[in-house]
Amino acid sequence: MNELHVPGVSVALIAGRQVVWSKSFGVADVRNSTPVTGGTLFEACSMSKPVFAYLVMKLVELGKLDLDRPLAHYMPEEDPPTQKEKELITARMVLSHTAGFPEWRKGYEERQGPLPVKFTPGLRFSYSGEGIFYLQRVVEHITGEPLEVYAQRTLLGPLGLRQMSYVWTPELEPGLASGHDAGGGFLQKTRYLHANAAYSLYTTAEDYAAFLAEIMKPDRSAAHSLSRQSMEAMLGHQVAVNAQDPIERPGSARGLAVYRGLGWSVNTSAAGDIVHHSGANSSGFRCFSQISPGRGSGIVIMTNSKSGGELWTRLISQVGDL
């Protein structure tokens, strides 16, 4: 933390498919030296996507959404579409990042300006937050509820994750960390008033670890739980990502190949699949999480600095899959 100028870090560990340890370090805001605690909320950044993927898979289980039916049948991205390719895009393509959308449209906020399809949907991997946001709008259309309301009612509430939210609320403000630049200087403190499934989730490390533990629980009988079949589809190999190298890990956890699941990245290894997702917001947060479903282990690392990516990379290169 000192070397990389990371003001605050929170870590939670999973073993035996349950959260067994957590510890916080440093400060949540360099302006007032507020210490990071287990209750400090960080921006989950792109780690918002796996939580959303879980919610989507539940809709699939309930028969309200078909992974392979074009999303335009539920709600078109634009009407009329400027490209016929948009009528081919499915939820499976969006969650595996093969829809053909760019990461974000140029020069505009979401929902404004042109959103082009760069290649034939389903052809190859290309990471896209826009695709996730489009699928979010479809989910909200199907459920008749804003994403935050639906998430709290069907997953976050039942799991008791009281410090996880896709939107800022006054109740969360006292525990919210501020973002910092790569030199450790104050950058900003956000208030996301509108949910974006691609990046706006606020959470503590402990709550996010509890969500990961839920994924690995053998008992799938709760109303909010996904079936084993849905879990296997979500964490399985949907598309090979040959242009990316596995994350550096030691020993039997050393990555062999990279795949994309539905909302997740997957590294194969001699010890089994390691499912993970990182996150980086321009507001000054970097985070990482991973689970080894076969071992029932996992880790969550939350930081409030743009240099936090180097911190979690170094940690994972040492601890592997725990």
Rosetta blueprint (number, residue, H / E / L):
1 M L
2 N L
3 E L
4 L L
5 H L
6 V L
7 P L
8 G E
9 V E
10 S E
11 V E
12 A E
13 L E
14 I E
15 A E
16 G L
17 R L
18 Q E
19 V E
20 V E
21 W E
22 S E
23 K E
24 S E
25 F E
26 G E
27 V E
28 A E
29 D E
30 V L
31 R L
32 N L
33 S L
34 T E
35 P E
36 V L
37 T L
38 G L
39 G L
40 T L
41 L E
42 F E
43 E E
44 A L
45 C H
46 S H
47 M H
48 S H
49 K H
50 P H
51 V H
52 F H
53 A H
54 Y H
55 L H
56 V H
57 M H
58 K H
59 L H
60 V H
61 E H
62 L L
63 G L
64 K L
65 L L
66 D L
67 L L
68 D L
69 R L
70 P E
71 L H
72 A H
73 H H
74 Y L
75 M L
76 P L
77 E L
78 E L
79 D L
80 P L
81 P L
82 T L
83 Q L
84 K H
85 E H
86 K H
87 E H
88 L H
89 I L
90 T E
91 A H
92 R H
93 M H
94 V H
95 L H
96 S L
97 H L
98 T L
99 A L
100 G L
101 F L
102 P L
103 E L
104 W L
105 R L
106 K L
107 G L
108 Y L
109 E L
110 E L
111 R L
112 Q L
113 G L
114 P L
115 L L
116 P L
117 V L
118 K L
119 F L
120 T L
121 P L
122 G L
123 L L
124 R L
125 F L
126 S L
127 Y L
128 S L
129 G H
130 E H
131 G H
132 I H
133 F H
134 Y H
135 L H
136 Q H
137 R H
138 V H
139 V H
140 E H
141 H H
142 I H
143 T H
144 G L
145 E L
146 P L
147 L H
148 E H
149 V H
150 Y H
151 A H
152 Q H
153 R H
154 T H
155 L H
156 L H
157 G L
158 P L
159 L L
160 G L
161 L L
162 R L
163 Q L
164 M L
165 S E
166 Y L
167 V L
168 W L
169 T L
170 P L
171 E L
172 L L
173 E H
174 P H
175 G H
176 L E
177 A L
178 S L
179 G E
180 H E
181 D L
182 A L
183 G L
184 G L
185 G L
186 F E
187 L E
188 Q E
189 K L
190 T L
191 R L
192 Y L
193 L L
194 H L
195 A L
196 N L
197 A L
198 A L
199 Y L
200 S L
201 L L
202 Y E
203 T E
204 T L
205 A H
206 E H
207 D H
208 Y H
209 A H
210 A H
211 F H
212 L H
213 A H
214 E H
215 I H
216 M H
217 K L
218 P L
219 D L
220 R L
221 S L
222 A L
223 A L
224 H L
225 S L
226 L L
227 S L
228 R H
229 Q H
230 S H
231 M H
232 E H
233 A H
234 M H
235 L H
236 G L
237 H L
238 Q L
239 V E
240 A E
241 V L
242 N L
243 A L
244 Q L
245 D L
246 P L
247 I L
248 E L
249 R L
250 P L
251 G H
252 S H
253 A H
254 R L
255 G E
256 L E
257 A E
258 V E
259 Y E
260 R E
261 G L
262 L L
263 G L
264 W L
265 S E
266 V E
267 N E
268 T E
269 S E
270 A L
271 A L
272 G L
273 D L
274 I E
275 V E
276 H E
277 H E
278 S E
279 G E
280 A E
281 N E
282 S L
283 S L
284 G L
285 F E
286 R E
287 C E
288 F E
289 S E
290 Q E
291 I E
292 S E
293 P L
294 G L
295 R L
296 G L
297 S E
298 G E
299 I E
300 V E
301 I E
302 M E
303 T E
304 N L
305 S L
306 K L
307 S L
308 G H
309 G H
310 E H
311 L H
312 W H
313 T H
314 R H
315 L H
316 I H
317 S H
318 Q H
319 V H
320 G L
321 D L
322 L L
